[in-house]
Amino acid sequence: PQKLKFASDGMEIHSVGDECAFCGNIYTQDRREKLEKIFTNEVDEFKNRIDQQIKIIQDNIDHINNMSFLDSMFFYDRFKEEVLLINEEINKFQNNSLLFFQELSNVLKNKKENLYVEMSPLEKTITLRLNIERINSLIDENKQYNQSISERINCARDMIKKHESYLFYNSEQYFP
């Protein structure tokens, strides 16, 4: 990185025909074109890779920001406590993920601005895990509970109809 920065700085301070402050040779147009080609291609490719990674990170940030919580209105009371616990887990996941991705983005943006500065590696361990099975299991339990309630309601409705029919057939209206 220091040599690249040195060469890049040298390109900026020298004009074609100048004597090189480092080696004493004449800085020719041919030398300038070769250096520009090297620096332009490599630097542009590197900046493009950084931009691509920043975009991927931003897409992840957008996705995390758009995550939704479980709406307790759609769950029976017996599941509300579990819904709260899962929503806390989702919130924790969102916050940790956003901090992590924001830090990655900042490191890449800093690198893009300081291409020739050597940076220490980002040493961060983070557990970005959301227990999707737990969420799906709760949703399934709620659906099954809803289905069993619906079945019981239908059964009770049928029993009421039978009872009403029994009462009607055994009434004086049916047998005067």
PyMOL commands that set and color helices and strands:
alter all, ss='L'
color gray80, all
select helices_A, chain A and resi 2-13+29-65+72-74+77-113+132-169
alter helices_A, ss='H'
color red, helices_A
deselect
rebuild
show_as cartoon
